[in-house]
Amino acid sequence: MYTEFEIVYSRIFQEIKMNLVWLAVFVFLGTYGLNLFYISVLYHRGLAHGAVKLKPWLRKFTVLSGNWVTGIDPKAWVCMHRRHHQFSDTTLDPHSPWNDGVFGLLRAQLDSYSRTLVGVSRKTPAFAEVVSDLDFKVHWLNRLKLWWIPYLVQAGIALAIGVFFHAWFVGVAYWLGMMSHPFQGWLVNSFAHKYGYQNFKNGDESRNNTLVALLVMGEGYQNNHHARPSSARFSVRWFEVDGGYVLCKFAQVLGWLEIPQKTAQ
């Protein structure tokens, strides 16, 4: 027989545990969304294509903080992405499932990023010329080969969160959300260039993958994007939902960026 105290304590413990589970869910969604805001809005639509015009302070903040938040150098990311457009689904594409397979691409894209980072850092013409319009350098962490520090810092924050809440899974949720870009990128680069429908004939294998688009805020509409790379909106048809464009509109309301009329179509 349980005492009244034990019953009350058990109920309180179960309620706290359930609340922590929900907290972990919200922490993951929040950090996952923050990572996507950096990559999809700031890096991709902003720095890579100029589809949105970042306010000077936000552009500077993105360059300074992006590597710390995502673990990915903004200049190297832009270079690799532009080369992807330039050589889409050919043997020179830095990440195509037609070269490395859907699952092999998870490792191949990391190797391509490393080569791109080295190429941009050393100002190798094939890489440096692609981002010659960007007036900032590779982040100092990467120039000094300290690329691992952001991952260590994020792991430390995750550990602190887990200790503070006495729930390791809340910390894990934080780290997985913050460091989610390799997985997001793999979904887009593999499935959205292999499976899905096409609205445009672009001369490559880009596809519109609805599930990936929902998971990665519109980035799964690769066929649309490759047809109109300078457009801030990746959706074209009425049923296509581009969460990244919604973030752009929200950021515009806050005064963080501008969406030029010609790129809003």
Backbone as a ProteinNet text record, in pm:
[ID]
protein_1_A
[PRIMARY]
MYTEFEIVYSRIFQEIKMNLVWLAVFVFLGTYGLNLFYISVLYHRGLAHGAVKLKPWLRKFTVLSGNWVTGIDPKAWVCMHRRHHQFSDTTLDPHSPWNDGVFGLLRAQLDSYSRTLVGVSRKTPAFAEVVSDLDFKVHWLNRLKLWWIPYLVQAGIALAIGVFFHAWFVGVAYWLGMMSHPFQGWLVNSFAHKYGYQNFKNGDESRNNTLVALLVMGEGYQNNHHARPSSARFSVRWFEVDGGYVLCKFAQVLGWLEIPQKTAQ
[TERTIARY]
84.4	0	89.1	55.2	129.3	69.4	156.4	109.3	57	-18.8	-73.7	39	148.5	262.3	323.1	338.7	398.8	311.2	181.9	89.8	99	97.8	106.9	240.7	347.4	481.3	489.5	430.7	433	360	245.7	168.1	244.9	308	386	503.3	569.6	684.5	642	529.8	482.2	444.1	385.1	346.9	470.1	570.8	695.3	762.1	763.9	826	754.9	620.8	544.5	571.3	579.1	608.9	747.9	843.3	978.6	982.9	898.8	890.7	842.8	737.9	688.3	791.6	863.4	969	1074.8	1111.6	1210.6	1161.7	1033	974.6	984.3	945.6	948.6	1091.4	1183.5	1324.2	1377.6	1346.3	1392.6	1333.6	1202.5	1138	1193	1218.2	1271.1	1410.8	1499	1636.8	1644.7	1560.7	1553.5	1509.1	1409.5	1361.2	1466	1541.1	1647.2	1754.7	1793.6	1892.3	1842.7	1716.5	1659.4	1649.4	1622.8	1616.8	1752.9	1856.9	1992.1	2020.6	1996.4	2035.2	1942.3	1812.7	1719.7	1697.7	1688.6	1660.9	1790.5	1878	1996.9	2104.3	2144.1	2248.5	2197.2	2084.5	2039	1973.7	1861.6	1787.7	1855	1931.3	1998.4	2135.1	2232.9	2370.9	2394.9	2335.8	2365.3	2300.3	2174.1	2099.4	2053.5	2061.5	2013.4	1863.5	1791.4	1645.8	1580.6	1646	1604.9	1725.5	1699.8	1806.9	1814.8	1921.5	1938.5	1977.7	1923	1966.2	2115.4	2191	2335.8	2373	2298	2330.7	2304.7	2199	2166.7	2268	2309.2	2409.7	2539.9	2581.8	2703.5	2687.9	2570.7	2544.9	2545.9	2490.1	2487.3	2628.8	2713.5	2851.3	2927.4	2903.6	2975.2	2923.2	2792.2	2731.5	2697.1	2685.9	2637.8	2715.1	2846.5	2929.4	2909.5	2889.1	2866	2731.8	2631.4	2496.1	2478.7	2524.1	2498.7	2616.1	2737.4	2855.9	2902.4	2836.4	2865.3	2913.2	3026.2	3079.1	2990.9	2945.4	2854.2	2914.5	3040.7	3100.9	3122.1	3166.4	3185.8	3052.3	2948.3	2815.2	2765.1	2778.9	2733.4	2809.4	2939.5	3020.5	2974.8	2957.1	2915.5	2777.4	2688.9	2553.9	2553	2629.8	2635.2	2696.6	2795.2	2854.3	2753.5	2667.2	2560.3	2467.8	2431.3	2347.7	2423.3	2548.9	2629.7	2647.2	2660.2	2688.8	2582.6	2459.6	2353.8	2341.6	2361.5	2345.8	2441.2	2551.1	2659.4	2766.5	2872.8	2980	3052.3	3034.3	3098.5	3009.1	2886.7	2795.7	2853.4	2868.6	2923.8	2834.6	2707.8	2620.8	2501.9	2512.9	2403	2385.3	2260.6	2236.8	2266.3	2275.4	2304.7	2453	2534	2676.1	2710.5	2646.2	2686.4	2576.9	2457.1	2346.7	2279.1	2156.2	2078.2	2145.5	2186.8	2244.9	2393.7	2461.5	2602.4	2624.1	2519.9	2530.5	2550.2	2505	2519.3	2666	2751.9	2896.6	2957.8	2912.3	2970.4	2953.6	2839	2817.3	2908.3	2940.2	3032.9	3174.2	3212.7	3344.1	3351.4	3243.9	3240.7	3250.3	3182.9	3190.6	3333.1	3399.8	3538.1	3629.5	3613.5	3694.7	3664.5	3537.4	3498.4	3556.8	3551.3	3604.5	3753.9	3825.2	3969.6	3993	3914.5	3931	3906.2	3800	3768.6	3873.8	3917.5	4017.4	4149.4	4188.1	4315.4	4301.2	4178.7	4149.2	4181.9	4155.1	4168.9	4068.8	4111.8	4023.8	3888.6	3886.3	3760.8	3657.2	3702.7	3611.5	3598.6	3710.8	3710.3	3630.9	3637.7	3566.7	3415.6	3370	3226.1	3167.2	3249.2	3201	3280.3	3328	3407.4	3326	3193.6	3107.7	3086.6	3122.2	3102.9	3221.6	3193.1	3298.6	3343.4	3329.6	3376.7	3457.7	3541.1	3630.9	3565	3630.9	3593.7	3608.4	3516.3	3517.4	3652.2	3694.8	3827.8	3842.7	3733.1	3740.1	3789.8	3742.8	3782.2	3919.8	3954.1	4087.9	4195.3	4163.2	4258.1	4238.1	4153.5	4124.6	4064.1	3982.8	3913.3	3764	3732.7	3594.4	3514.2	3582.9	3516.7	3464.4	3512.9	3474.2	3323.8	3255.8	3110.1	3034.9	3079.6	3014.2	3036.5	3157.1	3187.7	3106.7	3096.2	3018.9	2872.1	2817.3	2676.5	2654.8	2752.9	2742.6	2747	2830.6	2837.2	2707.2	2645.7	2515.1	2410.2	2413.4	2318.6	2335.8	2461.3	2489	2437.1	2460	2413.8	2261.3	2194.2	2047.9	1999.2	2063.7	2025.4	2043.4	2154.8	2181.2	2081.7	2054.5	1964.8	1825.4	1775.3	1640	1637.3	1755	1764.5	1699	1717.7	1658	1751.8	1826.9	1927.4	1864.7	1738.6	1677.8	1643	1628.3	1605.2	1733.2	1847.3	1974.9	2001	1968.4	1985.3	1896.7	1774.8	1682.7	1742.2	1804.4	1868.6	1979.9	2066.7	2183.2	2139.4	2044.3	1997.4	1934.1	1859.8	1798.3	1901.1	1997	2097.5	2190.7	2223.1	2319.1	2249.9	2130.9	2049.4	2076.3	2160.1	2173.9	2225	2324.2	2365.5	2250.3	2159.1	2043	1945.1	1919.7	1830.6	1885.7	2015.5	2079.1	2072.1	2089.6	2083.6	1943.8	1840.7	1703.5	1681	1723.7	1702.5	1787.6	1916.9	2009.8	1986.8	1936.1	1916.3	1775	1675.9	1539.1	1479.4	1513.7	1456.6	1533.3	1627.7	1693.3	1679.5	1588.3	1569.3	1421.8	1341.6	1201.3	1110.1	1006.6	910.6	866.5	794.6	740.2	816.3	794.8	861.6	758.8	772.4	692.9	766.4	899.2	982.3	1083.5	1121.7	1229.2	1356.2	1440.6	1559.2	1687.5	1677.9	1798.4	1876.9	1816.7	1880.6	1776.6	1811.7	1721.3	1649.4	1643.7	1577.5	1429.4	1378.8	1240	1174.1	1043.2	966.6	918.8	972.6	937	857.9	728.7	639.4	677.1	710.2	744.2	869.5	971.3	1095	1067.5	982	947.5	881.4	796.8	730.5	829.1	924.4	1021.9	1129.9	1159.9	1272.9	1226.9	1108.5	1054.8	1069	1016.7	1011.8	1132.4	1241.4	1364.2	1347.6	1244.7	1220.8	1167.7	1129.5	1083.2	1203.8	1292.2	1417	1394.9	1296.1	1269.7	1225.8	1136.9	1094.3	1211.2	1290.3	1402	1507.9	1537.2	1637.1	1587.4	1457.6	1401.9	1404.2	1391.1	1384.8	1471.3	1604	1692.1	1692.6	1656.4	1657.7	1523.5	1429.7	1299.3	1303.3	1247.5	1242.9	1142.4	1048.6	944.6	970.3	979.4	1008.3	882.6	767.6	642.3	589.1	519.5	463.1	314.8	279.1	140.5	65.7	-66.9	-149.8	-133.1	-101.5	-92.9	47.7	143.1	279.9	297.9	349.4	365.2	513.9	555.8	695.2	709.2	742.4	757.6	870.2	973.9	1085.1	1043.1	952.2	903.5	820.2	747.4	671.3	768	880.9	981.6	1036.5	1055.7	1102.5	1004	876	773.4	769.1	781.8	781	901.8	1018.9	1140.1	1129	1058.6	1038.3	950.3	847.3	760	840.1	936.2	1020.1	1124.9	1140	1237.8	1377.8	1390.1	1520.7	1573.3	1482.8	1521.5	1413	1445	1347.9	1336	1214.6	1191.9	1164.1	1261.4	1238.2	1117.7	1038.9	916.7	942.8	1051.7	1081.1	1115.7	1156.6	1191.5	1078.4	969.4	857.2	761.1	780.5	689	716.3
-118.6	0	125.4	219.4	345.4	444.2	521.9	626.7	742.7	831.4	947.2	1034.7	1046.1	1126.4	1066.9	935.3	869.6	886.6	881.6	897.8	1039.8	1139.4	1279.7	1304.4	1252.9	1271.7	1209.3	1090.6	1021.8	1102.2	1160.7	1240.7	1366.5	1431.7	1552	1518.3	1406.4	1364.9	1336.3	1267.2	1234.5	1361.9	1459.4	1584.3	1662.5	1667.1	1736.4	1668.4	1535.3	1460.7	1487.8	1492.4	1519.8	1662	1757.2	1894.4	1906.2	1829.5	1831.9	1772.2	1672.3	1615.8	1721.8	1793.6	1901.8	2012.8	2039.5	2139.7	2098	1968.7	1918.2	1934.3	1909.5	1924.5	2069.5	2161.5	2304.2	2353.8	2303.6	2342.7	2296	2172.7	2121.6	2203	2226.3	2301.2	2443.4	2505.1	2640.9	2648.9	2559.4	2561.3	2513.4	2418.2	2372.3	2487.5	2563.2	2678.5	2788.3	2810.9	2911.8	2873.8	2746.1	2699.2	2720.5	2688.9	2706.3	2853.6	2940.8	3083.2	3131.1	3088.2	3125.4	3071	2942.3	2879.3	2921	2906	2927.3	3075	3158.3	3300.3	3381	3372.4	3457.9	3411.4	3284	3232.5	3218.5	3146.9	3105.5	3219.7	3268.1	3370.7	3507.9	3528.2	3655.3	3661.4	3591.8	3602.3	3534.1	3416.8	3340.5	3398.8	3440.2	3481.6	3627.5	3693.8	3831.2	3842.4	3733.7	3735	3819.1	3830.3	3924.6	4012.3	4137.6	4232.2	4250.4	4194.1	4204.4	4347	4395.2	4523.7	4514.1	4622.7	4616.5	4555.5	4590.2	4535.3	4385.4	4339.9	4197.6	4119.4	4177.2	4111.3	4093.5	4198.5	4190.5	4090.1	4091.9	3998.3	3854.6	3832.1	3698.1	3647.2	3731.8	3693.9	3661.8	3740.7	3721.4	3602.4	3582.9	3482.7	3350.9	3353	3234.6	3108.5	3118.8	3000.6	2946.4	3037.5	2995.7	2925.3	2974	2919.5	2788.5	2783.3	2666.9	2570.7	2618	2536.1	2540.4	2621.5	2628.1	2768.8	2776.6	2906	2966.3	3091.1	3150.1	3163.3	3203	3222	3088.7	2987.7	2855.5	2794.8	2816.2	2763.1	2826.3	2957.8	3027.7	2978	2959.9	2912	2774.4	2682.4	2547.5	2548.6	2632.7	2637.2	2694.5	2798.1	2856.4	2758	2683.4	2581.2	2469.4	2442.4	2344.4	2390.9	2516.8	2570.2	2568.4	2601.5	2609.5	2473.7	2369.1	2235.6	2133.3	2177.7	2094.1	1956	1854.8	1713.5	1666.4	1738.2	1689.4	1630.5	1580.8	1522.4	1627.3	1755.4	1862.6	1918.5	1870	1913.7	1870.9	1965.2	1928.1	1835.3	1825.6	1732.1	1692.5	1578.8	1526.1	1377.3	1333.2	1190.1	1105.8	1171.3	1098.3	1062.4	1124.7	1091.1	1000.1	1023.2	954.3	867.1	867.5	792.1	872.2	836.3	909.9	906.7	791.6	780.2	812.4	784.4	819.6	970.1	1045.1	1190.2	1252.7	1184.4	1239.3	1262.8	1170	1186.6	1273	1255.6	1328.4	1479.2	1523.2	1667.5	1727.2	1650.2	1697.2	1709.3	1611.7	1617.4	1736	1761.3	1874.3	2006.4	2014.2	2136.6	2160.3	2055.3	2068.9	2116.5	2059	2101.6	2246.8	2283.1	2420.1	2518.5	2484.1	2570.5	2594.1	2488.3	2500.7	2586.2	2560.6	2633.6	2782.5	2817.4	2958.4	3022.9	2951.2	3004.3	3032.7	2943.1	2959.2	3044.5	3090.6	3174.4	3104.4	2975.1	2898.6	2953.4	2989.1	3056.6	2989.3	2856.5	2786.3	2810.6	2842.5	2867.9	3017.5	3087.1	3228.9	3313.9	3281.1	3360.5	3350.4	3240.1	3218.7	3314.1	3353.3	3440.8	3571.5	3615.7	3738.7	3862.9	3851.8	3965.7	3982.6	3882.3	3889.3	3961.3	4066.2	4150.7	4109.8	3983.4	3936.1	3808.2	3781.1	3666.3	3541.4	3429.8	3307.9	3337.7	3286.5	3314.4	3277.7	3359	3338.7	3200.7	3145.3	3011	2909.1	2922.6	2830.1	2863.5	2991.4	3028.5	2972.4	2963.3	2911.7	2763.1	2698.5	2554.7	2520.7	2611.9	2590.3	2566.9	2502.3	2478.6	2402.9	2326.1	2238.4	2313.6	2435.9	2508.4	2534.7	2580.4	2600.4	2474.1	2359.2	2233.6	2204.3	2233.6	2212.6	2308.2	2434.4	2533.2	2492.3	2450.8	2409	2284.2	2194.2	2074.9	2114.5	2215.2	2263.1	2326.1	2404.8	2465.4	2356.6	2256	2144.5	2071.7	2049.8	1983.2	2067	2198.1	2287.6	2286.2	2284.3	2279.6	2148.6	2038.2	1908.6	1901.9	1959.3	1960.3	2051.1	2169	2264.9	2207.1	2138.1	2083.1	1939.6	1887.2	1748.5	1652.5	1683.3	1601	1605.8	1498.3	1496.8	1515.2	1467.5	1473	1615.2	1707.3	1847.4	1904.8	1870.5	1913.3	1853.8	1727	1660.4	1727.1	1762.5	1829.3	1960.9	2034.7	2161.2	2136.6	2042.7	2019.3	1968.7	1878.5	1825.4	1934.8	2026	2134.9	2233	2271.3	2368.9	2314.6	2188.5	2128	2044.4	2085.8	2004	2025.6	2122.8	2152.8	2037.3	1959.3	1847.2	1754.9	1731.9	1646.7	1718.6	1846.7	1924.8	1928.6	1958.7	1966.4	1835.3	1725.1	1593.2	1565.9	1599.6	1579.9	1654.4	1780.5	1864.2	1816.2	1799.8	1766.3	1627.8	1536.2	1399.3	1378.1	1384.3	1351.8	1453.1	1581.5	1683.6	1695.4	1605.4	1595.1	1452.4	1377	1237.8	1201.1	1246.6	1206.4	1329.3	1330.7	1440	1479.1	1587.3	1632.9	1756.4	1791.7	1907.3	2003.1	2130.1	2234.4	2296.3	2280.6	2341.8	2241.7	2259.4	2181.9	2265.9	2230.7	2311.2	2253.5	2134.9	2071.1	1998.1	1981	1903.5	1809	1748.1	1650.1	1706.7	1837	1897.2	1860.8	1838.5	1797.5	1884.1	1880.7	1939.7	1825	1817.9	1711.6	1773.7	1745.4	1810.7	1781.9	1657.4	1622.4	1696.9	1699.2	1770.5	1919.6	1974	2115.9	2149.2	2060.6	2083.1	2073.2	1980.2	1959.5	2066.6	2123.6	2216.5	2352.1	2392.8	2525.6	2570.3	2489.6	2527.4	2488.2	2448.1	2415.5	2292	2212.8	2093.8	2123.2	2248.3	2285.9	2323	2226.6	2251.6	2280.8	2217.1	2242.4	2386.9	2434.1	2573.5	2667.7	2636.7	2724	2729.7	2617.3	2616.2	2690	2695.6	2770.8	2920.7	2958.9	3100.8	3123.8	3109	3117.2	3252.6	3358.2	3490.8	3528	3434.3	3459.7	3425.5	3512.5	3488.2	3379.4	3354.6	3254.8	3130.7	3016.9	2891.8	2820	2858.9	2796	2863.3	2785.1	2836.3	2804.2	2680.1	2637.3	2659.6	2661.8	2702.2	2613.1	2486.4	2393.6	2384.2	2455.3	2450.2	2552.1	2505.9	2589.8	2612.5	2737.7	2773.5	2844.9	2767.4	2824.7	2926	2907.7	3001.4	3139.5	3143.3	3272.7	3341.4	3263.2	3319.8	3385.5	3319	3377.5	3507.1	3510	3632.1	3746.4	3716.5	3819.4	3870.3	3778	3816.1	3903.6	3864.5	3943.1	4081.3	4088.9	4218.1	4308.6	4251.9	4328.6	4384.2	4305.4	4348.2	4450.3	4470	4565.8	4510.5	4378	4314.3	4303.3	4295.9	4278.5	4334.9	4339.7	4382.8	4275.5	4256.2	4162.8	4247.8	4262	4340.9	4288.5	4376	4337.2	4232.9	4246.7	4154.1	4014.4	3999.9	3868.4	3806.4	3879.4	3829.4	3744.6	3740.9	3668.4	3518.4
0	0	0	-86.7	-92.5	7	70.5	159.3	74.9	138.7	67.6	12.6	90.5	45.9	-80.6	-81.9	-197.7	-321.8	-306.3	-418.7	-474.9	-384.3	-427.6	-496	-435.6	-492.8	-632.2	-647.7	-776.8	-883	-846.3	-941	-982	-883.9	-914	-1005.6	-975.6	-1056.3	-1200.1	-1217.1	-1351.1	-1427.8	-1357.1	-1422.8	-1466.4	-1378.5	-1413.6	-1532.3	-1531	-1639.5	-1771.5	-1768.6	-1889.9	-1938.8	-1846.1	-1884.2	-1946.2	-1895.5	-1950.2	-2089.9	-2114.7	-2249.2	-2347.4	-2307.8	-2393.5	-2407.2	-2300.3	-2307.1	-2408.7	-2408.1	-2503.1	-2646.7	-2668.8	-2802.7	-2847.8	-2759.1	-2793.8	-2813.6	-2731.1	-2745.5	-2880.3	-2917.8	-3047.5	-3162.2	-3157.7	-3266.5	-3274.9	-3160.4	-3159.2	-3216.7	-3175.3	-3224.6	-3369.8	-3405.8	-3544.7	-3634.4	-3587.9	-3663.8	-3673.6	-3565.4	-3567	-3668	-3669.3	-3765.9	-3908	-3932.2	-4065.7	-4104.1	-4008.3	-4037.9	-4087.5	-4019.8	-4063.5	-4202.7	-4223.9	-4350.3	-4464.6	-4447.1	-4557	-4588.9	-4486.1	-4509.2	-4523.7	-4423.5	-4421.8	-4519.6	-4511.3	-4600.6	-4744	-4758.5	-4891.3	-4968.5	-4918.1	-4992.3	-4982.1	-4875.4	-4857.1	-4921.6	-4864.1	-4911	-5045.3	-5067	-5188.9	-5313.4	-5302.7	-5421.3	-5421.7	-5308.5	-5303.3	-5324.7	-5298.5	-5314.6	-5206.5	-5091.9	-4988	-4955.8	-4925.9	-4895.6	-4745.2	-4686.1	-4541.7	-4504.5	-4394.6	-4343.3	-4308.6	-4324.5	-4300	-4165.7	-4060.3	-3928.9	-3923.8	-3991.9	-3990.6	-4074.6	-4186.8	-4269.7	-4191.2	-4121.9	-4041.6	-3928.4	-3863.8	-3754	-3804.5	-3923.4	-3982.7	-4007.4	-4063.4	-4092.4	-3964	-3858.9	-3733.3	-3653.2	-3652.6	-3564.4	-3633.3	-3766	-3836.7	-3807.4	-3805.3	-3780.8	-3639.9	-3543.7	-3405.6	-3389.4	-3459.3	-3444.1	-3519.6	-3644.9	-3730.3	-3741.6	-3709.1	-3730.5	-3874.8	-3958.1	-4101.2	-4138	-4207.2	-4249.2	-4358.3	-4343	-4441.9	-4581.7	-4591.1	-4722.5	-4792.9	-4720.5	-4779.1	-4820.6	-4738	-4772.2	-4900.8	-4911.8	-5031.8	-5153.9	-5140.2	-5252	-5297.2	-5203.8	-5240.2	-5303.6	-5252	-5306.8	-5447.8	-5471	-5605.5	-5705.4	-5661.7	-5749.6	-5777.8	-5680.3	-5702.1	-5814.4	-5814.4	-5921.9	-6054.8	-6050.1	-6171.4	-6237.3	-6156.1	-6209.3	-6167.6	-6153	-6096.8	-6160.1	-6076.3	-6112.4	-6221.8	-6240.9	-6327	-6236.2	-6294.1	-6212.8	-6128.5	-6161.2	-6085.4	-5974.4	-5966.6	-5860.5	-5725.2	-5630.8	-5499.3	-5417.7	-5452.8	-5380.7	-5468.3	-5530.3	-5611.8	-5584	-5563	-5539.8	-5663	-5779.7	-5902.2	-5911.2	-5826.7	-5822.3	-5705.4	-5591.1	-5468.3	-5407.1	-5468.1	-5410.6	-5300.8	-5270.6	-5171.3	-5034.6	-4989.5	-4855.7	-4855.3	-4964.7	-4974.2	-4973.4	-5009.2	-5015.7	-4878.1	-4774.2	-4639.4	-4607.6	-4645.7	-4625.5	-4735.1	-4857.5	-4970.7	-4956.4	-4904.6	-4891.2	-4784	-4681	-4578.7	-4635.6	-4717.3	-4782.6	-4877.8	-4951.4	-5045	-4970.1	-4856.5	-4776.1	-4728.7	-4685	-4638.4	-4750.7	-4870.4	-4984.7	-5022.2	-5016.5	-5049.7	-4949.3	-4822.3	-4717.6	-4737.9	-4770.7	-4796.6	-4920.9	-5026.6	-5151.5	-5136.6	-5063.3	-5041.6	-4951.5	-4848.9	-4756.1	-4826.7	-4917.8	-4990.2	-5115.7	-5140.6	-5257.5	-5388.6	-5392	-5515.1	-5616.7	-5738.1	-5834.5	-5855.9	-5867.8	-5894.6	-5786.2	-5666.8	-5555.7	-5527.3	-5521.8	-5485.7	-5583.3	-5712.7	-5813.3	-5798.2	-5743	-5726.8	-5623.2	-5525.4	-5417.5	-5414.1	-5528.8	-5535.3	-5499.4	-5505.2	-5472.6	-5322.7	-5244.4	-5099.6	-5036.1	-4960.8	-4906.2	-4766.6	-4731.9	-4602.5	-4620.1	-4522	-4528.6	-4470.6	-4492.1	-4420.6	-4271.5	-4191.3	-4047.7	-3986.1	-3890.6	-3832.5	-3767.1	-3718.6	-3660.9	-3764	-3885.5	-3991	-4047.7	-4052	-4098.7	-4005.8	-3875.4	-3776.7	-3749.1	-3831.6	-3818.2	-3681.9	-3633.3	-3506.2	-3529.9	-3642.9	-3682.5	-3578.4	-3493.5	-3397.1	-3274.2	-3251.9	-3130.7	-3122.2	-3230.8	-3218.7	-3176.9	-3227	-3189.9	-3041.4	-2994.3	-2852.7	-2765.4	-2808	-2733.1	-2725.9	-2839.8	-2841.1	-2755.8	-2756	-2671.4	-2524.1	-2491.3	-2353.4	-2308.8	-2397.7	-2365.7	-2346.3	-2432.8	-2421.7	-2288.4	-2249.5	-2121.7	-2005.7	-2011.2	-1904.4	-1894	-2008.8	-2009.2	-1947.2	-1984.4	-1929.5	-1778.7	-1728.8	-1584.7	-1512.8	-1571.5	-1508.2	-1490.1	-1592.2	-1586	-1531.9	-1499	-1452.1	-1551.9	-1680.3	-1786	-1907.4	-1927.5	-2033.8	-2171.5	-2188.2	-2321.1	-2363.9	-2268.8	-2305.1	-2365.8	-2307.8	-2363.4	-2500.5	-2515.5	-2645.3	-2750.4	-2711.5	-2803.7	-2852.2	-2761.1	-2797.6	-2899.5	-2871.3	-2958.1	-3095.6	-3099.2	-3227.2	-3312.8	-3249.2	-3324.5	-3377.2	-3292.9	-3333	-3439.8	-3432.6	-3524.7	-3632.4	-3672.9	-3762.9	-3910.9	-3947.2	-4090.1	-4175.4	-4131.9	-4217.6	-4255.6	-4161.3	-4190.6	-4282.4	-4254.2	-4340.9	-4483.5	-4493.7	-4625.1	-4699.7	-4626.1	-4689.5	-4744.6	-4669	-4717	-4848.2	-4851	-4969.4	-5086.4	-5062	-5170.1	-5228.7	-5148.9	-5197.5	-5250.6	-5163.9	-5203	-5300.2	-5284.6	-5373.2	-5505	-5526.3	-5657.6	-5711.8	-5648.9	-5689.6	-5701.5	-5606.1	-5601.4	-5593.4	-5674.7	-5671.8	-5811.9	-5819.5	-5948.8	-5996.6	-6123	-6182.6	-6242.6	-6208.1	-6272.1	-6390.3	-6390.7	-6493.7	-6547.2	-6672.2	-6732.2	-6722.9	-6627.3	-6599.6	-6659	-6716.4	-6767.7	-6661	-6543.4	-6437.3	-6376.9	-6264.4	-6202.2	-6079.5	-6067.3	-5951.1	-5949.6	-5829.7	-5809.9	-5703.2	-5699	-5589.8	-5502	-5382.3	-5289.2	-5174.4	-5169.2	-5073.6	-4929.8	-4898.1	-4759.8	-4715.1	-4799.6	-4765.3	-4751	-4838.4	-4830.4	-4696.6	-4647.2	-4519.3	-4403.5	-4413.1	-4306.5	-4305.1	-4421.8	-4433.5	-4488.6	-4451	-4479.1	-4624.3	-4714.3	-4855.3	-4937.1	-4871.6	-4944.5	-5032.9	-5006.2	-5087.1	-5226.1	-5252.8	-5387	-5473.5	-5491.2	-5563.6	-5711.7	-5771.3	-5913	-5934.2	-5848.6	-5857.1	-5834.9	-5734	-5698.2	-5808.5	-5870.7	-5977.1	-6101.3	-6118	-6231.3	-6204.1	-6074.6	-6037.2	-5913.2	-5926.2	-5809.2	-5738.9	-5809	-5746.9	-5684.3	-5682.8	-5621.3	-5473.3	-5391	-5247	-5211.8	-5301.1	-5276.3	-5360.2	-5292.7	-5362.3	-5408.7	-5358.1	-5398.5	-5524.8	-5608	-5733	-5742.6	-5715.2	-5728.2	-5597.3	-5605.7	-5492.5	-5369.6	-5391.5	-5278.9	-5220	-5276.1	-5226.5	-5113.2	-5000.7	-4881.8	-4855.5	-4861.1	-4838.6	-4704	-4602.2	-4468.7	-4461.2	-4542.4	-4542.8	-4589.9	-4686.2	-4735.1	-4628.3	-4550.3	-4438.2	-4339.5	-4312.5	-4224.8	-4283.2	-4415.8	-4482.7	-4462.1	-4479.5	-4463.4	-4318.5	-4224.5	-4083.3	-4051	-4103.5	-4080.1	-4144.4	-4256.2	-4321.9	-4235.9	-4175.5	-4086.3	-3967.8	-3919.2	-3807.7	-3849.5	-3980.9	-4030	-4041.5	-4045.7	-4052.2	-4195.3	-4290.9	-4429.6	-4520.7	-4648.1	-4748.7	-4855.9	-4905.5	-5015	-5139.9	-5228	-5350.1	-5426.3	-5483.7	-5551	-5659.3	-5732.4	-5841.9	-5793.2	-5664.6	-5612.6	-5533.3	-5516.3	-5435.5	-5517.5	-5649.4	-5735.6	-5731.3
[MASK]
+++++++++++++++++++++++++++++++++++++++++++++++++++++++++++++++++++++++++++++++++++++++++++++++++++++++++++++++++++++++++++++++++++++++++++++++++++++++++++++++++++++++++++++++++++++++++++++++++++++++++++++++++++++++++++++++++++++++++++++++++++++++++++++++++++++++++

